[in-house]
Amino acid sequence: MDAPNKVSRLQLLSLPIDSVAALIASITCLSFSPIFIRLSELEIGPNATAFNRFWIAAIGFWLLNSFLNVPYQKQHTELRIQKTISIREIGLLIADGTLLSMGTICWTWSLTNTSVANSSIIHNLIPIFTILGGWLVFGKFFENRFILGTFVAIAGVMLLEVNDLFSLNIGQQLTGDFAALLSAVFFGVHPLIAEQLRTKFNAVTIMKWSSTASFLLVLPVVIFAQEQLFPSSITGWFSVISLAFVGQMLGIGLWTYCLKNLSSGFASLVGLLAPIFSSLEGWAIFSENIEPWTWVSFMVILFGMYLAISSKFAIKSQVIEEGRR
């Protein structure tokens, strides 16, 4: 009878501390993104905001990659030759950027065609598509405890929006709901591809290619939408630079880093903590009230996290084996 508890404790003890810390830091950074987006969209449109986020981050990742490679240029020439990028890997890197850019465009567009409550609820179905994609494409299997924890945590996120659901305007929301669903699909598949790339490349290499592909794909959308391309004030530039550094470089970058040891399904599930962090930040920065019902939803989310963390599918199998030694 005590065996399941021993296994659960083993999973918790086996969690790699650096990857868990990177994941929590990533979610914290991503939770600040709505604040910087809100400030940026006072001056430029949502697509232009995404464009500036991606191109600034791309430059940052290219510079960071060059800086990290300097000490190893002479000593590790043979190793770098072995890491020549194949056509398949180039395709995966471009696909990752495509998913991020299309997901961002669909999400921002959904917010202009449906309620914030609907968009948030549908967009937060990301873990379902990550798990479904892992099962269909990569043949991954998940135990019942992990799946149960996923649905409990998603239910907790839905409770965050329960008050807004009573004031929906049913008019033109169908297209917005569909766009939010597409954003969940795109962001749900992204961790699966990033997880595959992490078997060979470091997070900086992945993100420099991904961010570059993203801003090149978003640029035609901005031009077609006839949005103002760049901010015109110091506040506007501060917003997009902060969004690129905090949201893209630290948020998505650290997320990609942790996928070396943590499973994509688990990382997507823990990403549901972002609404909790955003609520607390809104309370601290904008003095927004936190309703009692919100605290209940926080507890439900955390309980779902516990169920998932105690599952062996939270971390990679090789990490579990190292923890047993």
C-alpha contacts under 8 A as a table, 3 or more apart, distances in Angstrom:
res1	aa1	res2	aa2	distance
1	M	4	P	6.99
2	D	5	N	5.46
2	D	6	K	6.39
3	A	6	K	5.06
3	A	7	V	6.24
4	P	7	V	5.04
4	P	8	S	6.14
5	N	8	S	5.01
5	N	9	R	6.18
6	K	9	R	5.16
6	K	10	L	6.14
7	V	10	L	4.96
7	V	11	Q	6.33
7	V	310	S	7.83
8	S	11	Q	5.18
8	S	12	L	6.40
8	S	310	S	4.59
8	S	311	S	6.63
8	S	312	K	7.87
9	R	12	L	5.08
9	R	13	L	6.13
9	R	310	S	7.08
10	L	13	L	5.11
10	L	14	S	5.93
10	L	323	G	7.95
10	L	324	R	7.94
11	Q	14	S	5.03
11	Q	15	L	6.35
11	Q	309	I	7.22
11	Q	310	S	5.72
11	Q	311	S	6.78
11	Q	312	K	6.05
11	Q	314	A	7.91
11	Q	315	I	7.95
11	Q	320	I	7.17
12	L	15	L	5.52
12	L	309	I	6.73
12	L	310	S	6.22
13	L	323	G	7.56
14	S	319	V	7.07
14	S	320	I	5.88
14	S	323	G	4.99
14	S	324	R	7.79
15	L	19	S	7.99
15	L	20	V	7.10
15	L	315	I	6.72
15	L	319	V	7.85
15	L	320	I	7.96
16	P	19	S	5.52
16	P	20	V	6.24
16	P	261	N	7.06
16	P	319	V	7.70
17	I	20	V	5.15
17	I	21	A	5.99
18	D	21	A	5.12
18	D	22	A	6.08
18	D	258	C	7.88
19	S	22	A	4.98
19	S	23	L	6.12
19	S	257	Y	7.33
19	S	258	C	4.50
19	S	259	L	7.70
19	S	260	K	7.92
19	S	261	N	6.60
19	S	262	L	6.96
20	V	23	L	5.04
20	V	24	I	6.24
20	V	258	C	7.04
20	V	262	L	7.93
21	A	24	I	5.23
21	A	25	A	6.06
22	A	25	A	5.08
22	A	26	S	5.94
22	A	254	L	5.43
22	A	255	W	6.81
22	A	257	Y	7.28
22	A	258	C	6.04
23	L	26	S	4.94
23	L	27	I	6.24
23	L	254	L	6.43
23	L	255	W	5.55
23	L	258	C	6.05
23	L	267	A	7.15
24	I	27	I	5.20
24	I	28	T	6.17
25	A	28	T	5.05
25	A	29	C	6.21
25	A	250	L	7.95
25	A	251	G	7.36
25	A	254	L	7.33
26	S	29	C	5.19
26	S	30	L	6.14
26	S	250	L	6.18
26	S	251	G	4.17
26	S	252	I	6.59
26	S	253	G	7.58
26	S	254	L	5.30
26	S	255	W	5.54
27	I	30	L	4.97
27	I	31	S	6.03
27	I	251	G	6.39
27	I	255	W	7.85
27	I	271	G	6.01
27	I	273	L	7.05
27	I	274	A	5.63
28	T	31	S	5.18
28	T	32	F	6.91
28	T	251	G	7.56
28	T	274	A	6.72
28	T	277	F	6.56
29	C	32	F	5.47
29	C	33	S	7.07
29	C	246	V	5.54
29	C	247	G	5.70
29	C	250	L	6.55
29	C	251	G	4.99
30	L	33	S	5.23
30	L	246	V	7.21
30	L	247	G	5.04
30	L	248	Q	7.91
30	L	251	G	5.04
30	L	252	I	7.61
30	L	274	A	6.91
31	S	34	P	6.83
31	S	274	A	5.03
31	S	275	P	6.89
31	S	277	F	5.92
31	S	278	S	5.07
32	F	35	I	5.50
32	F	36	F	6.77
32	F	246	V	7.65
32	F	247	G	7.13
32	F	278	S	6.67
32	F	281	E	7.76
33	S	36	F	5.29
33	S	37	I	6.02
33	S	243	L	6.07
33	S	246	V	7.51
33	S	247	G	5.47
34	P	37	I	4.93
34	P	38	R	5.92
35	I	38	R	5.14
35	I	39	L	6.38
36	F	39	L	5.10
36	F	40	S	6.03
36	F	239	S	5.19
36	F	240	V	6.97
36	F	242	S	6.90
36	F	243	L	5.71
37	I	40	S	5.01
37	I	41	E	6.01
37	I	46	P	7.81
37	I	49	T	7.06
37	I	239	S	7.23
37	I	240	V	7.65
37	I	243	L	7.17
38	R	41	E	5.38
38	R	42	L	6.73
39	L	42	L	5.52
39	L	43	E	7.71
39	L	235	T	8.00
39	L	236	G	7.18
39	L	239	S	6.12
40	S	43	E	5.76
40	S	44	I	6.19
40	S	45	G	7.91
40	S	49	T	6.50
40	S	231	P	7.91
40	S	236	G	5.48
40	S	237	W	7.98
40	S	239	S	5.35
40	S	240	V	6.26
41	E	44	I	4.91
41	E	45	G	5.37
41	E	46	P	6.18
41	E	49	T	6.98
42	L	45	G	7.98
43	E	231	P	6.44
43	E	232	S	7.68
43	E	236	G	6.43
44	I	48	A	6.25
44	I	49	T	6.54
44	I	227	E	7.03
44	I	228	Q	5.83
44	I	229	L	7.30
44	I	230	F	7.21
44	I	231	P	6.31
45	G	48	A	5.32
45	G	49	T	6.14
45	G	227	E	6.00
45	G	228	Q	6.99
46	P	49	T	4.97
46	P	50	A	6.34
46	P	105	I	7.95
46	P	108	T	6.22
46	P	109	W	7.90
47	N	50	A	5.10
47	N	51	F	6.17
47	N	105	I	6.54
47	N	108	T	7.67
47	N	218	V	7.08
47	N	221	V	7.05
47	N	222	V	5.55
47	N	227	E	7.62
48	A	51	F	4.87
48	A	52	N	6.17
48	A	219	L	7.91
48	A	222	V	5.72
48	A	227	E	6.54
48	A	228	Q	6.84
48	A	229	L	5.47
48	A	230	F	7.08
49	T	52	N	5.34
49	T	53	R	6.13
49	T	240	V	6.59
50	A	53	R	4.98
50	A	54	F	6.22
50	A	101	S	7.83
50	A	104	T	7.14
50	A	105	I	7.71
50	A	215	F	7.75
50	A	218	V	7.34
51	F	54	F	5.31
51	F	55	W	6.25
51	F	214	S	7.85
51	F	215	F	5.22
51	F	218	V	5.70
51	F	219	L	6.20
51	F	222	V	7.59
52	N	55	W	5.37
52	N	56	I	5.96
52	N	215	F	7.58
52	N	230	F	7.24
52	N	240	V	6.18
52	N	241	I	7.82
52	N	244	A	7.51
53	R	56	I	5.69
53	R	57	A	6.18
53	R	240	V	5.79
53	R	241	I	6.92
53	R	243	L	5.97
53	R	244	A	4.39
53	R	248	Q	7.12
54	F	57	A	5.14
54	F	58	A	5.97
54	F	211	S	5.31
54	F	212	T	6.96
54	F	214	S	6.18
54	F	215	F	4.97
54	F	244	A	6.55
54	F	248	Q	7.39
55	W	58	A	4.95
55	W	59	I	6.37
55	W	211	S	6.83
55	W	212	T	6.54
55	W	214	S	7.98
55	W	215	F	5.31
56	I	59	I	5.34
56	I	60	G	6.31
56	I	241	I	6.86
56	I	244	A	6.02
57	A	60	G	4.91
57	A	61	F	6.09
57	A	208	K	7.82
57	A	211	S	6.48
57	A	244	A	5.09
57	A	245	F	6.43
57	A	248	Q	6.37
57	A	249	M	6.00
58	A	61	F	5.18
58	A	62	W	6.17
58	A	207	M	7.58
58	A	208	K	5.30
58	A	209	W	7.54
58	A	211	S	4.91
58	A	212	T	5.22
59	I	62	W	5.18
59	I	63	L	6.18
59	I	208	K	7.72
60	G	63	L	5.25
60	G	64	L	6.06
60	G	249	M	7.72
61	F	64	L	4.94
61	F	65	N	5.90
61	F	204	V	6.18
61	F	205	T	7.70
61	F	207	M	6.69
61	F	208	K	4.84
61	F	249	M	7.34
62	W	65	N	5.08
62	W	66	S	6.23
62	W	208	K	5.61
63	L	66	S	5.16
63	L	67	F	6.18
64	L	67	F	5.04
64	L	68	L	6.16
64	L	204	V	7.43
65	N	68	L	5.21
65	N	69	N	6.22
65	N	204	V	6.15
65	N	205	T	6.63
65	N	208	K	7.81
66	S	69	N	5.21
66	S	70	V	6.35
67	F	70	V	5.53
68	L	71	P	7.00
69	N	72	Y	5.42
69	N	73	Q	6.16
70	V	73	Q	5.52
71	P	74	K	7.60
71	P	75	Q	7.91
72	Y	75	Q	5.27
72	Y	76	H	5.39
72	Y	77	T	7.69
73	Q	76	H	5.94
73	Q	77	T	6.12
74	K	77	T	5.81
76	H	79	L	5.16
76	H	80	R	6.22
77	T	80	R	5.22
77	T	81	I	6.30
78	E	81	I	5.06
78	E	82	Q	6.35
79	L	82	Q	5.10
79	L	83	K	6.47
80	R	83	K	5.02
80	R	84	T	6.81
81	I	84	T	5.48
83	K	200	K	7.78
85	I	89	E	6.06
85	I	90	I	6.52
86	S	89	E	5.18
86	S	90	I	6.22
87	I	90	I	5.09
87	I	91	G	6.19
88	R	91	G	5.03
88	R	92	L	6.32
89	E	92	L	4.94
89	E	93	L	6.16
89	E	197	L	7.41
90	I	93	L	5.09
90	I	94	I	6.20
91	G	94	I	5.21
91	G	95	A	5.96
92	L	95	A	4.88
92	L	96	D	6.06
92	L	193	I	6.67
92	L	197	L	7.47
93	L	96	D	5.17
93	L	97	G	6.54
93	L	197	L	7.74
93	L	206	I	6.53
93	L	209	W	6.07
93	L	210	S	5.75
94	I	97	G	5.17
94	I	98	T	6.15
94	I	209	W	6.96
94	I	210	S	6.11
94	I	213	A	5.79
95	A	98	T	4.89
95	A	99	L	6.12
95	A	210	S	7.90
96	D	99	L	5.19
96	D	100	L	6.34
96	D	190	H	5.88
96	D	193	I	6.45
96	D	194	A	6.97
96	D	210	S	5.71
97	G	100	L	5.19
97	G	101	S	6.12
97	G	209	W	7.29
97	G	210	S	3.98
97	G	211	S	5.94
97	G	212	T	7.30
97	G	213	A	4.99
97	G	214	S	4.65
98	T	101	S	5.23
98	T	102	M	5.93
98	T	210	S	7.69
98	T	213	A	6.59
98	T	214	S	5.82
98	T	217	L	7.08
99	L	102	M	5.28
99	L	103	G	5.79
99	L	186	F	5.09
99	L	187	F	6.60
99	L	189	V	7.54
99	L	190	H	6.07
100	L	103	G	5.15
100	L	104	T	6.09
100	L	186	F	6.89
100	L	187	F	6.51
100	L	190	H	6.96
100	L	210	S	7.99
100	L	214	S	6.66
101	S	104	T	5.16
101	S	105	I	6.20
101	S	214	S	4.95
101	S	215	F	7.39
101	S	217	L	6.90
101	S	218	V	6.37
102	M	105	I	5.09
102	M	106	C	6.06
102	M	183	S	7.21
102	M	186	F	6.91
103	G	106	C	5.24
103	G	107	W	6.09
103	G	182	L	7.02
103	G	183	S	4.23
103	G	184	A	7.15
103	G	185	V	7.78
103	G	186	F	5.07
103	G	187	F	5.84
104	T	107	W	5.20
104	T	108	T	6.18
104	T	183	S	6.84
105	I	108	T	5.38
105	I	109	W	6.00
105	I	183	S	7.87
105	I	218	V	7.94
106	C	109	W	5.11
106	C	110	S	5.96
106	C	179	A	5.10
106	C	180	A	6.23
106	C	182	L	6.60
106	C	183	S	5.27
107	W	110	S	5.13
107	W	111	L	6.56
107	W	119	S	7.57
107	W	123	H	7.45
107	W	179	A	6.51
107	W	180	A	5.36
107	W	183	S	5.41
108	T	111	L	5.37
108	T	112	T	7.11
109	W	112	T	5.46
109	W	113	N	6.87
109	W	176	G	7.13
109	W	179	A	7.03
110	S	113	N	5.21
110	S	114	T	6.01
110	S	119	S	6.43
110	S	175	T	7.52
110	S	176	G	4.15
110	S	177	D	6.49
110	S	178	F	7.77
110	S	179	A	5.22
110	S	180	A	5.45
111	L	114	T	5.66
111	L	115	S	6.55
111	L	116	V	6.06
111	L	119	S	6.34
111	L	176	G	6.83
112	T	115	S	7.94
112	T	176	G	7.24
113	N	172	Q	6.29
113	N	173	Q	5.50
113	N	175	T	6.76
113	N	176	G	4.49
113	N	177	D	7.85
114	T	118	N	6.63
114	T	119	S	6.60
114	T	169	N	7.90
114	T	172	Q	6.83
114	T	173	Q	4.22
114	T	174	L	7.31
114	T	175	T	7.70
114	T	176	G	4.79
114	T	177	D	6.32
115	S	118	N	5.29
115	S	119	S	6.21
115	S	168	L	6.50
115	S	169	N	7.35
115	S	173	Q	7.15
116	V	119	S	5.14
116	V	120	S	5.94
117	A	120	S	5.25
117	A	121	I	6.15
117	A	161	E	5.38
117	A	162	V	7.95
117	A	164	D	5.84
117	A	165	L	6.36
118	N	121	I	5.28
118	N	122	I	6.15
118	N	165	L	7.48
118	N	177	D	6.69
119	S	122	I	5.39
119	S	123	H	5.82
119	S	176	G	7.36
119	S	177	D	6.21
119	S	180	A	5.42
120	S	123	H	5.13
120	S	124	N	6.03
120	S	161	E	7.82
120	S	180	A	7.86
121	I	124	N	5.33
121	I	125	L	6.99
121	I	157	V	7.19
121	I	158	M	5.65
121	I	161	E	7.25
122	I	125	L	5.51
122	I	177	D	7.16
122	I	180	A	5.87
122	I	181	L	5.69
122	I	184	A	7.02
123	H	126	I	6.35
123	H	180	A	5.31
123	H	181	L	6.06
123	H	183	S	6.27
123	H	184	A	4.75
124	N	127	P	7.49
124	N	154	I	7.14
124	N	157	V	7.50
124	N	184	A	6.69
124	N	272	L	7.04
125	L	128	I	5.61
125	L	129	F	7.02
125	L	154	I	7.02
125	L	181	L	7.95
125	L	184	A	5.98
126	I	129	F	5.40
126	I	130	T	6.31
126	I	184	A	4.70
126	I	185	V	6.49
126	I	187	F	6.30
126	I	188	G	4.62
126	I	268	S	6.84
127	P	130	T	4.93
127	P	131	I	6.09
127	P	150	T	7.18
127	P	188	G	6.17
127	P	265	G	6.20
127	P	268	S	5.15
127	P	269	L	5.39
128	I	131	I	5.25
128	I	132	L	5.97
128	I	150	T	7.71
128	I	188	G	7.48
129	F	132	L	4.87
129	F	133	G	5.71
129	F	184	A	7.22
129	F	185	V	5.82
129	F	188	G	5.01
129	F	189	V	6.75
130	T	133	G	5.16
130	T	134	G	6.05
130	T	185	V	7.97
130	T	188	G	4.47
130	T	189	V	5.54
130	T	191	P	7.18
130	T	192	L	6.79
130	T	264	S	7.10
130	T	265	G	5.71
130	T	268	S	7.18
131	I	134	G	5.08
131	I	135	W	6.23
131	I	265	G	5.56
132	L	135	W	5.16
132	L	136	L	6.11
133	G	136	L	5.16
133	G	137	V	5.62
133	G	138	F	7.39
133	G	188	G	7.86
133	G	189	V	6.50
133	G	192	L	7.61
134	G	137	V	5.58
134	G	138	F	5.08
134	G	139	G	6.25
134	G	140	K	5.35
134	G	141	F	7.99
134	G	192	L	6.78
134	G	265	G	7.92
135	W	138	F	5.77
135	W	139	G	4.56
135	W	140	K	4.50
135	W	141	F	6.09
136	L	139	G	5.77
136	L	140	K	7.69
142	F	146	F	6.40
142	F	147	I	6.73
142	F	313	F	6.47
143	E	146	F	5.60
143	E	147	I	6.59
143	E	311	S	7.38
143	E	313	F	7.48
144	N	147	I	5.13
144	N	148	L	5.94
145	R	148	L	5.14
145	R	149	G	6.14
145	R	307	L	6.16
145	R	308	A	6.47
145	R	311	S	6.23
146	F	149	G	5.13
146	F	150	T	6.26
146	F	307	L	6.36
146	F	308	A	4.44
146	F	309	I	7.72
146	F	310	S	7.94
146	F	311	S	5.56
146	F	313	F	7.04
146	F	314	A	7.87
147	I	150	T	5.03
147	I	151	F	6.45
147	I	308	A	7.45
148	L	151	F	5.34
148	L	152	V	6.17
148	L	304	G	7.45
148	L	307	L	7.35
148	L	308	A	7.69
149	G	152	V	5.10
149	G	153	A	6.11
149	G	303	F	7.50
149	G	304	G	4.09
149	G	305	M	6.12
149	G	306	Y	7.27
149	G	307	L	4.79
149	G	308	A	4.89
150	T	153	A	5.30
150	T	154	I	6.23
150	T	269	L	6.32
150	T	304	G	6.16
150	T	305	M	7.45
150	T	308	A	6.73
151	F	154	I	5.03
151	F	155	A	6.04
151	F	304	G	7.38
152	V	155	A	5.08
152	V	156	G	6.32
152	V	300	V	6.69
152	V	301	I	6.66
152	V	303	F	7.46
152	V	304	G	4.86
153	A	156	G	5.00
153	A	157	V	6.45
153	A	269	L	7.59
153	A	272	L	7.25
153	A	300	V	6.26
153	A	301	I	4.11
153	A	302	L	6.98
153	A	303	F	7.17
153	A	304	G	4.44
153	A	305	M	6.46
154	I	157	V	5.06
154	I	158	M	6.30
154	I	272	L	7.36
154	I	301	I	7.07
155	A	158	M	5.04
155	A	159	L	6.37
155	A	300	V	7.55
155	A	301	I	7.50
156	G	159	L	5.14
156	G	160	L	6.85
156	G	297	S	4.59
156	G	298	F	6.61
156	G	299	M	7.68
156	G	300	V	4.93
156	G	301	I	4.75
157	V	160	L	5.29
157	V	161	E	7.38
157	V	272	L	7.04
157	V	275	P	7.38
157	V	297	S	6.52
157	V	298	F	7.85
157	V	301	I	6.66
158	M	161	E	5.52
158	M	162	V	6.51
158	M	297	S	8.00
159	L	162	V	4.95
159	L	293	W	7.59
159	L	294	T	7.22
159	L	297	S	5.48
160	L	163	N	7.66
160	L	293	W	7.49
160	L	294	T	5.55
160	L	297	S	6.02
161	E	164	D	5.42
161	E	165	L	6.47
162	V	165	L	5.32
162	V	166	F	7.45
163	N	166	F	6.08
163	N	167	S	7.89
164	D	167	S	5.59
164	D	168	L	7.01
165	L	168	L	5.66
169	N	172	Q	7.89
169	N	173	Q	7.32
170	I	173	Q	5.75
170	I	174	L	7.83
171	G	174	L	7.97
172	Q	175	T	6.73
172	Q	176	G	7.42
173	Q	176	G	5.05
173	Q	177	D	5.98
174	L	177	D	5.10
174	L	178	F	6.27
175	T	178	F	5.07
175	T	179	A	6.23
176	G	179	A	5.04
176	G	180	A	6.23
177	D	180	A	5.07
177	D	181	L	6.23
178	F	181	L	4.96
178	F	182	L	6.27
179	A	182	L	5.05
179	A	183	S	6.24
180	A	183	S	5.01
180	A	184	A	6.36
181	L	184	A	5.11
181	L	185	V	6.39
182	L	185	V	4.99
182	L	186	F	6.20
183	S	186	F	5.13
183	S	187	F	6.05
184	A	187	F	5.24
184	A	188	G	5.69
185	V	188	G	4.95
185	V	189	V	6.23
186	F	189	V	5.44
186	F	190	H	6.30
187	F	190	H	5.14
187	F	191	P	7.35
188	G	191	P	6.49
188	G	192	L	7.66
188	G	268	S	7.48
189	V	192	L	5.36
189	V	193	I	6.69
190	H	193	I	5.41
190	H	194	A	6.19
191	P	194	A	4.93
191	P	195	E	5.83
191	P	256	T	7.62
191	P	259	L	7.83
191	P	264	S	5.32
191	P	265	G	7.88
191	P	268	S	7.44
192	L	195	E	5.11
192	L	196	Q	6.44
192	L	264	S	5.87
193	I	196	Q	5.13
193	I	197	L	6.32
194	A	197	L	5.05
194	A	198	R	6.12
194	A	206	I	7.60
194	A	256	T	6.34
194	A	259	L	7.35
195	E	198	R	5.17
195	E	199	T	7.05
195	E	256	T	7.48
195	E	259	L	5.45
195	E	260	K	6.81
195	E	263	S	7.60
195	E	264	S	6.38
196	Q	199	T	5.76
197	L	200	K	5.84
197	L	201	F	5.92
197	L	206	I	7.20
198	R	201	F	5.11
198	R	202	N	6.12
198	R	203	A	6.94
198	R	206	I	7.92
198	R	256	T	7.65
198	R	257	Y	7.73
198	R	259	L	6.77
198	R	260	K	5.64
199	T	260	K	6.90
201	F	205	T	6.28
201	F	206	I	6.55
202	N	205	T	5.58
202	N	206	I	6.54
202	N	257	Y	7.20
203	A	206	I	5.19
203	A	207	M	6.09
203	A	253	G	6.33
203	A	254	L	7.62
203	A	256	T	5.59
203	A	257	Y	4.99
204	V	207	M	5.15
204	V	208	K	6.08
204	V	253	G	7.01
205	T	208	K	5.38
205	T	209	W	6.60
206	I	209	W	5.60
206	I	210	S	6.05
207	M	210	S	4.84
207	M	211	S	5.70
207	M	249	M	7.90
207	M	253	G	6.43
207	M	256	T	7.94
208	K	211	S	5.40
208	K	212	T	6.12
209	W	212	T	5.14
209	W	213	A	6.17
210	S	213	A	5.24
210	S	214	S	6.11
211	S	214	S	4.93
211	S	215	F	6.32
212	T	215	F	5.56
212	T	216	L	6.35
213	A	216	L	5.27
213	A	217	L	6.20
214	S	217	L	5.23
214	S	218	V	6.16
215	F	218	V	5.05
215	F	219	L	5.99
216	L	219	L	5.43
216	L	220	P	7.59
217	L	220	P	6.46
217	L	221	V	7.45
218	V	221	V	5.22
218	V	222	V	6.43
219	L	222	V	5.22
219	L	223	I	6.34
220	P	223	I	5.03
220	P	224	F	5.99
221	V	224	F	5.09
221	V	225	A	6.06
222	V	225	A	5.11
222	V	226	Q	6.12
222	V	227	E	5.69
222	V	228	Q	7.98
222	V	229	L	7.06
223	I	226	Q	5.00
223	I	227	E	6.55
223	I	229	L	7.87
224	F	227	E	7.97
228	Q	231	P	7.57
231	P	236	G	5.05
231	P	237	W	5.72
232	S	236	G	6.54
232	S	237	W	7.43
233	S	236	G	5.15
233	S	237	W	6.34
234	I	237	W	5.18
234	I	238	F	6.02
235	T	238	F	5.04
235	T	239	S	6.19
236	G	239	S	5.14
236	G	240	V	6.50
237	W	240	V	5.34
237	W	241	I	5.95
238	F	241	I	5.25
238	F	242	S	5.90
239	S	242	S	5.21
239	S	243	L	6.07
240	V	243	L	4.88
240	V	244	A	6.08
241	I	244	A	5.07
241	I	245	F	6.11
242	S	245	F	5.12
242	S	246	V	5.60
242	S	247	G	7.42
243	L	246	V	5.38
243	L	247	G	4.93
243	L	248	Q	6.73
244	A	247	G	5.58
244	A	248	Q	4.94
244	A	249	M	6.24
245	F	248	Q	5.82
245	F	249	M	4.93
245	F	250	L	6.21
246	V	249	M	6.05
246	V	250	L	5.11
246	V	251	G	6.00
247	G	250	L	6.06
247	G	251	G	4.67
247	G	252	I	6.67
248	Q	251	G	5.23
248	Q	252	I	5.00
248	Q	253	G	6.47
249	M	252	I	6.00
249	M	253	G	4.94
249	M	254	L	7.57
250	L	253	G	5.06
250	L	254	L	5.49
251	G	254	L	5.69
251	G	255	W	6.26
252	I	255	W	4.92
252	I	256	T	6.14
253	G	256	T	5.20
253	G	257	Y	6.28
254	L	257	Y	4.84
254	L	258	C	6.31
255	W	258	C	5.45
255	W	259	L	6.76
255	W	267	A	7.65
256	T	259	L	5.41
256	T	260	K	7.74
257	Y	260	K	6.21
258	C	261	N	6.02
258	C	262	L	5.96
259	L	262	L	4.92
259	L	263	S	6.09
259	L	264	S	6.30
259	L	267	A	7.47
260	K	263	S	7.96
261	N	315	I	6.09
261	N	316	K	5.61
261	N	319	V	6.65
262	L	266	F	6.83
262	L	267	A	6.64
262	L	314	A	6.26
262	L	315	I	4.39
262	L	316	K	5.77
263	S	266	F	5.33
263	S	267	A	6.25
263	S	313	F	6.84
263	S	314	A	5.70
263	S	315	I	5.19
263	S	316	K	5.84
264	S	267	A	5.11
264	S	268	S	6.13
265	G	268	S	5.25
265	G	269	L	6.22
265	G	314	A	7.46
266	F	269	L	5.02
266	F	270	V	6.23
266	F	308	A	7.17
266	F	309	I	7.67
266	F	313	F	7.37
266	F	314	A	5.07
266	F	315	I	7.55
267	A	270	V	5.25
267	A	271	G	6.24
268	S	271	G	4.99
268	S	272	L	7.22
269	L	272	L	5.68
269	L	305	M	7.43
270	V	273	L	5.79
270	V	305	M	6.69
271	G	274	A	5.75
272	L	275	P	6.45
272	L	276	I	7.86
272	L	301	I	7.65
273	L	276	I	5.26
273	L	277	F	6.45
273	L	301	I	7.47
274	A	277	F	5.10
274	A	278	S	6.03
275	P	278	S	4.94
275	P	279	S	6.06
276	I	279	S	5.19
276	I	280	L	6.34
276	I	298	F	6.61
277	F	280	L	5.13
277	F	281	E	6.08
278	S	281	E	5.01
278	S	282	G	6.01
279	S	282	G	5.05
279	S	283	W	6.20
279	S	290	I	7.28
280	L	283	W	5.01
280	L	284	A	6.18
280	L	290	I	7.96
281	E	284	A	4.98
281	E	285	I	5.77
281	E	286	F	7.73
282	G	285	I	5.29
282	G	286	F	5.10
282	G	287	S	6.38
282	G	288	E	5.53
283	W	286	F	5.71
283	W	287	S	4.45
283	W	288	E	4.38
283	W	289	N	6.05
283	W	290	I	6.93
284	A	287	S	5.64
284	A	288	E	7.57
285	I	288	E	7.96
290	I	294	T	6.26
290	I	295	W	7.55
291	E	294	T	5.19
291	E	295	W	6.96
292	P	295	W	5.27
292	P	296	V	6.64
293	W	296	V	5.09
293	W	297	S	6.42
294	T	297	S	5.09
294	T	298	F	6.30
295	W	298	F	4.95
295	W	299	M	6.44
296	V	299	M	5.23
296	V	300	V	6.41
297	S	300	V	5.02
297	S	301	I	6.19
298	F	301	I	5.20
298	F	302	L	6.25
299	M	302	L	5.15
299	M	303	F	6.14
300	V	303	F	5.12
300	V	304	G	6.30
301	I	304	G	5.16
301	I	305	M	6.27
302	L	305	M	4.91
302	L	306	Y	6.28
303	F	306	Y	5.07
303	F	307	L	6.46
304	G	307	L	5.20
304	G	308	A	6.35
305	M	308	A	5.15
305	M	309	I	5.98
306	Y	309	I	5.11
306	Y	310	S	6.20
307	L	310	S	5.44
307	L	311	S	6.74
308	A	311	S	5.22
308	A	313	F	7.91
308	A	314	A	6.57
309	I	312	K	7.71
309	I	314	A	5.60
310	S	314	A	7.46
311	S	314	A	5.80
312	K	315	I	6.44
312	K	317	S	7.86
312	K	320	I	7.91
313	F	316	K	6.91
313	F	317	S	7.85
315	I	319	V	6.72
315	I	320	I	7.04
316	K	319	V	5.41
316	K	320	I	6.64
317	S	320	I	5.12
317	S	321	E	6.39
318	Q	321	E	5.13
318	Q	322	E	6.35
319	V	322	E	5.12
319	V	323	G	6.25
320	I	323	G	5.06
320	I	324	R	6.44
321	E	324	R	5.23
321	E	325	R	6.76
322	E	325	R	5.42
